[in-house]
Each structure stands twice: as structure tokens, then as C-alpha cells.
Amino acid sequence: MEQEAPAGWEFFDSVDFPTDHTDDPMGRPRVRHVVTAVVVGHEGAAWLPRLSEALWALNPRPDRLIAIDTGSTDETAELLGAMPGVEPVVSVSARTGFGTAVARGIEAVGFAPIPSSVGPYGDDGHMPVVEWLWLLHDDCAPAPKALEKLLLQATMSPDTGVWGPKLRLWPRDRELLEVGVTTSLGGRRDTGIENGELDQGQHDQLRNVLSVSSAGMLVRRDVWEALHGFDPRLPMFRDDLDFGWRASRAGYKVGVAPDAVVYHAQAAATGERALAGTRRHAYQLDRSHAYYTVLANAPGKLLPLLILRFLLGTIMRSIWFLIGKTPSGAVDEWTALLGTLLAGGWTQARKDRRNIDRVPYDDIKGLFSRSVHALRQNLEETTSTISERIREAWADEPEEQVVTTARRAKSTARVAVDQPRWRRQLIRRPFLVAWVLLAIGAFVAARSLIGGGVLRSNLLLPPHETLGALWHAAAAAPPGVTPPAWLGQFWAFSTVMFGPSGATNLLLLGAVPLAGLSAWALLRSFVTDRVARAWGATAYGLAVFANGAVTQGRIGTCVAAIVLPLLGAAVHTIARRRRVIIQGSWRAAWFAGICQAVLFAFTPALGLLVSVTLVIGGVLGLGWRRQGRQLVFSVVLGLLLVLPWTIQLVLHPSRIGQEAGGPPTAAVGPGDSLPHLLTGTPIGAPTPWWFVVPLILVALVALLRESRQRYELLGWFAALAGLAATLVASRLGGGSGPLMFLMTAGWIIAVAVAWDSVGKSTEVIVQGLLGLVLVTTIVTAGFWMVRGADGPLWRGTAQDLPAYLISAQDPPEDASILVVRKDPSTPMRYSLVKDGGPRMGSLEAAPKPEQTKPITDVLSTLGGGGTGEEGRQLAGLAIDYVYLPAPVDPTLQATLDSLPGLTRASATDGDAAWLVDRSDAKGTSPLTDVTHTLWRVLGLIGWIIALIFCLPTVRRTVAVPHGTHARRDR
């Protein structure tokens, strides 16, 4: 007796129900179809009621329904037994794979018998009979027309032995999952469906495919028996691909009936239930089955290349997992590959399948996915994963959701809906407008510095010509001297910026918009008002110009200005985390350590001040909790990443006042210029010191308010810390430019937070103060664009030498040139120029006095009139030319003219040059370099490790045998 239909089976709309017409529209003879449906269930109580409703709605229904329960512990067995017309439920163990479960069910119950009475088409029982096996998952729901449409296509194309439906997302979504599936020879599953693609009929073409999903697969009985069903070595994942590949090799066509729709929940794929039939990791199982499927079915002549391809792919994916801090994924990769290759099951499978080969590989080659498609999909998925994980890594914590307040509601820009979209976006994103103006302003300000040559100034030595030369400078220095750490970091940045010159141009000429962008990344964490945030970021960017960092060519301060807000954002992430189980963020701690390493390298004084502040704040402010330990860890990491430069700073404290690129900026003390000191404006800055006075006044007025924000106090703390450090630096004679920039940055944060707290106030005083800072910012921006970025900074040749002396430094001559600067009113100064002359980092890696003593002794003798032996001594020091730039001391020039072994060479007006005769002497230069290769290699490894740990964690994606949605395992 037929069971009663369950309540709620009206799940399907009337449009899903079949019509009464099942005839072939081409008029071919009728065929009697006998269908045996098989449902395999495992912990499927959440989905089986919907499947039962779908089976009740089917018309026609299968002639026999077999249900198999694979060791479920919930109500799966009872629900399977309640399906319409089902045979007694067959029970198997929980480790039974899908294909094996189907075989056990057919073995226990058998196929549906062929009826002898009048058939469903009103025939007399003598029509041709075709038996079918219909495979269903417990988490799928066929539409009422699904079986009818499958059988109709089977009638129209009798030579096709396997049919598959169109799969949509459960429960009744229009999102596509599959319309046929294929694979590349690299083992990548390909459905041809974009993630989240909606069904609009774009894939509704009848066509042959390599395989179809096992959810809704309709297989002719003779095909199933000829191929012996699914491979028992594939309990799940890739079993349908393997079956379709074998069917194609055996000469059976595999087709898709897009009119037949099956909705699929993908419970195992999405991790909604545990996997059955295996104890291995899902990712490892999927990869090993992918290798097995290809190795068992691919042509023998391709096997060596395929194994090599698998090996290279495993190496690349393992590196990706290690970079993404998922070593278990790399272990699964190698376990899957080596386990599949060494187990040998695929070799036995190849022997078993030799008798089914009836179609050559070239005839079915078009059914496979091309390798270029797999590469494109890999790149797209990698890019998508990186962006997704970065957003997750730096997203605000769920437990700290900002409650919508009246002030926050007022800060949201309201725009009329009739405005053009581009105008609405600009009004709602004031920083976007401000940043575009900063970028345009940077281009306008750099108008006089665009052209050939390199950027130079009195505080900036020329950049190296090539990446190789820069790497050599980062690893080589005279004995007992450590090369500066910032050269290695600058080399890494130059590799992606078209060389050292391109990196220098970007960091100097683009410092204002880059600093503004990084400041916006910090302010968005605690400033709600969009206009206040946009002003703060813009003012911060313009502060780089007002500090004189751009016009003076102080690349260290420019880099520090870009890195400081990023460090602040990382520290904010660490301090604000208040999760119950995990406090702080180790990813942010690693990133903060990288930022501090950059500060230590480019501006040691500022790096020292920040590190001391973070240690004190971590120990005293946050206590020795996880957040405090993370802050201390970031400081220690920053010191370790710049080893051995850290040791050099400890041994030579005077170098703390230097900044990257050249000598330190002039210190400003109370006795020098009190206005410059109090306003944080270095002497020689392009803007007058009184430009900063309105900003300080507004910050002071905001400080007098009754309610003060904690971030406003932090801004004032930064300003006062910069002032105190500047006073100390002035007493020690070190550079104060980066420390004075910190003062300005602190005031900007204080004003931005105060602006955010008052919101859109209607008070006249508040509006007047905000207008004051806006006018000051606009005036500074106008002054910046009118004056430009020139000044002490200029663009020219890398060396101020005659052209023939510059070319003489190239191979094979490799000349060394002693440049002596002396006029009647100044003492003698010299430099030994070779290999392209002094470049960035030469100041920090200057030789020790004992190395330069031989040259100093010779020049001292020349200054006293000479003995006649100086020419031979210069040749013994491997010096090829002596060059005196203008103005030239006449006495020294006469002495050099009279020396034997020196021949006057050509020079420009006012200059003088001599060629040293080295024909009788093979000299050795006293200035030799030692390559610190070990330190640089260890440093590079340390930076790679730090970058890996501050990157988001990579997820392992399992390409499951149904749909494009993948199960992700951390």
C-alpha cells in the first residue's frame, strides 16, 4: 500500500511540475524506460524530509527506490524508510563509500523488474525496454520535471549512456552549481561556472561532457554493469569524474539535460556534516583522488610529463601553504602525491581498464579543461583568497561593533538620490577627493624635477644604478664596518619599483599622497566623521612637505612618515582586541615588528623613541597580559630584523641621530631657534614656522574642553614626546627632523579627534576653529604646489665629474679617482671615487680612519709642499686620477703640477685633473670591502618569516565532486 504524502510537499511551484506529453518531438519510436533510483544517506536527517517531498512530487516516479543507510546515528534510517515506494532500507558500515554503497544496495534488492502489463505510454508491453539507474544524494531534491526531462533526452539521444541534470543551490536557489563537469590533466576539477553565477539559461545547451555529478546521475544499466560501477578505490571525491572518463573511453557518450533541475545542498562539501567513508583529511583525500583519476585514465605516453607536473604543482602549493601559515596543507599535499604514487593502486587500475579502451584519447581530448584555464582560475582564486583574508585579518572584532549614535548618524553624508552616482560617491567619500587632489598636487609640485638624471641633494646621495649594485652595497662594507640595514629594505622595495631610481622618485615625490593614504588607514580606526578623517589624512600628508623632508631629499623621514600610521594601526589592533579566548593579535604584532624594523633602519632616533614608548606602554599600560607581551615582542622583532645594524647603533650611539640617505639634519635647540623648536619646524624647511601656529592653537583649545577623548590625549603625548626627544637630540648634536615631524603628527591627531567629537556643531566658536584649520591646510597646500618640490633637492647626473672620468670608472679601466676639495679658505677634504662614485649608504658605511690613513698622510704632505715622492705613493695606493673641483687652491695645484708621475689631464673651466702614472707600480687600494653575505642571507630569511607570519592564514580548498563550492579547512 502506498504511503501517504507528507505535509508540506507543496515546496515546488506549479512551474516545476511535468506536463502530460512525454513523446519525442522528432517522432522517433517510443521506448519504455524502467528506472531504479538509489538514495545513499549518511547523517542526513536535516535534508531527507525535503528529498521525500521531491520524490512525492515526481511524475513519473522511479519504478523502484532503493535506500542505503551508511551507519547513521540520527533518524536517517527512519526517514529513508518513509520515502514513497521505497524498498526495505539496506544498512552498511559508516566507512562504506558512495559507489560501494550503491553496489551493495543493488546487490541486496536488485534492479526494478520489467513490467509485462500495459506500459506508461499505453503500449501493449512489446516496446523496446531501456533500464536506468538513477543516483541520488540524501541532500538533493529533484524538481518534479527532472526525471521526465532526463528520460525525454534519453529517448531523443539513445546512443548516450549517461545523463546528468543541471544542479542548482539548495533549497531552491537560482545559483548554478554544475551543468556538466570536466578536469584538467593536472587534476583540477572544472565546472565552467563562476562562483555565485545565477541561472539565466546561459548554459542550457545540450552537449556532451566528460562527466556529470553523481547527484542526479542517470546511467543506463548496461553501461553501469560494463564499467562495474564506481571505482571502489574512490569512496568519495572524483568518483563521478573517474566514471565519466571511463565511459568516454569505452565509447559511451555522457550528456547534460539542462531542462532537468536538481537542487543540491552540498552538505559534505560545505562542512555541514562529517565526511563518511574515510578517516583522512578532506583536502588530502581530494588531492590523492585527483592524482589517482588522472594516473589511472590518462594515456601512457603522457605519464612522465604528468608526474613531473604533479611534482611541480605540489611544490608550488606547498610553498603557498607555508607562506600562508598552514603547514598541515603542505603536509597533505606531499602525503597525497607520494601516497598515491607509491601505493600503486593506479597501476592496477590501468591494467584493469585496458579492455575498455575503444576510443582513442585524441577523440575525447576536447572534453578536458585546458591547462591555461586552470592557470587562470588558480590566479583568480589566489587573488580572491588574499583579498578576502586581508579583509578578515584587519576587520573590526564582532564583539566591538560600533553602536550607531546620534553623532555617528550626523556624520554620515546624506545625498539626494537624484544626484549622479559619481557625484554621490565623491560627497560620501571626501578623502577620495582629497587624495586625488594630493596626487595631482604631487605631480604639479614635482614639475621641475621631472626629466633625466637622478634625484640628489646635500642630504641625499645618488641612488645606485642597478639592483645588483644596490644589493652589493647592502652586503659589503669595509672591515669592521656594518652596512646600513635600510639598504637591504630599500633593495626589496626597488625590486618592485623598477630599480633604485624609481623607488627614490616614488618615496620622495610621492611621499605626500602616500603618507596621506597611510594616515587615513589609521584614522579610520577611531575617527568617525568622514570630513574630519579626510582633513586629518590630508594635513598629515602635507606635514611631510612642511617638515622639509621632500625639498631637502630626506628619504628617511619620508619613509618614516609613511610607516608611522601603519605601525599605529597595528598597535591599535593589538590593544583593542578583547576576545574572551584570544586577546590581541599576533598577526598585527608581527606587522608592528616589521614597521619598527623600518623605523630603526631609516630613522634610528624615531625608532628608538617609538620602541621605548611601546615597551613602557606594554608593560605598564596593558600589564603583562597577552597584549603587553605582543607589544614587547614587536619591539624585539624589530631589533632582530635589523641585525647587525642594532649592534652598530649600540656601539656607536652617535649614529642614532642619522637618517637614511645622507648626513643628519641640523639639530634645533632653544639657543638656535625657539619658534622652530616649539612649532616642530626644522631650520631650512620650505614653509615658515608660523604656518603651524593655528594648528597648535586649535589643539590647545581642544585640550581645554571638559570631555577629552583618549586618542586626543595620545596625540598630545606624541607631540610632547617628539618635543622632548628633539631637545635631547639637540644637546647630543644629532638629527631632529624625524622627531619634529612626530610633533606635528601628534597635533594633527589631536585636532582630528577633537573635530570628530564635536561633529557638525553649530556653535560659532567651533565653526571658526574648524574653519581656521581648513584655511591653514588650504594655504599650505597652495604654498606646496606653487613652490614645488625643488630647493636643495635637484635632478642631475650622479657624479659631478667630467664625462671622461665618469666613463673611466667602467670596465675594463676601473679607474679610482681621488677627489680633493680645497680652496684657500677651507681645510682639505677628499673622497675616493670608484665603481660609480659614492652612492646611498656610503656615509653609514664609511671606512675607519686607520683605513684612510695612507691617503690622509699623502695629502698632508702635499699640503705642506710635497717631497716629490707623492706620485709614486699615489700609484701605490691604486689611484688613477687626482681631480680638484672648482674653486681650486693655486698652491695645491702648483704642487701637483710639479710632481713626477702626474700628468695634467683635461678638465672643465675652473677644475683641474691629473693622470697618475701606474706603469711601474702595481698598487693596492687601502679601501677594501668585506661582503657580509651570511648576515644578509640570515636577514633575508628573517624578513621572509616575519612577512609570512603577518600575512593572513591560507585556507585549504577542497574541490568536491559536486558544484564549485568547496569545503575549506583551516
Secondary structure, DSSP 8 states (H G I E B T S, - for coil): ------TTGGGS-GGGS--S--S-TT-----EEEEEEEEEESS-TTTHHHHHHHHHH-SS--SEEEEEEES-SSSHHHHHHTSTTB---EEE-TT--HHHHHHHHHHHH-S-----S--TTS--S-S-EEEEEEEEETTEEE-TTHHHHHHHHHHH-TTEEEEEEEEEETTT--BEEESSBEE-TTS-EE-S--TT-B-SSTT---EE-SB--STT-EEEHHHHHHTTSS-TT-SSSSHHHHHHHHHHHTT-EEEEEEEEEEEE--TTTTTSS---S--S-HHHHHHHHHHHHHHHHS-GGGHHHHHHHHHHHHHHHHHHHHHTT-HHHHHHHHHHHHHHHHH-HHHHHHHHTGGG--S-HHHHGGGS--HHHHHHHHHHHHHHHHHHHHHHHTS--GGG-----HHHHHHS----TTS-HHHHHHHH-HHHHHHHHHHHHHHHHTGGG-SSSEEEBTTB----SSHHHHHHHHHEESTT----HHHHHHHHHHTTTTSHHHHHHHHHHTHHHHHHHHHHHHHTTT---HHHHHHHHHHHHHHHHHTTTTTTT-HHHHHHHHHHHHHHHHHHHHHH---SS--S-HHHHHHHHHHHHHHHHH-HHHHHHHHHHHHHIIIIISTTSHHHHHHHHHHHHHHHHTTTHHHHHHH-GGGGG-BTTBS------TTT-HHHHHHT--TT-SS-GGGSHHHHHHHHHHHTSSS--HHHHHHHHHHHHHHHHHHHHHHHT---HHHHHHHHHHHHHHHHHHHHHH-S---HHHHHHHHHHHHHHHHHHHHHHHH-S-SS-EEE-S--S-HHHHHHTSTTT---EEEEE--TTS--EEEEE-TTSS-TTTTTT---HHHHHHHHHHHHHHHTT--S-HHHHHHHTT--EEEE-SS--HHHHHHHHHSTTEEEE---TT-EEEEE--SS-----S---EE-HHHHHHHHHHHHHHHHHHS----EEE--SSSS--EEE-
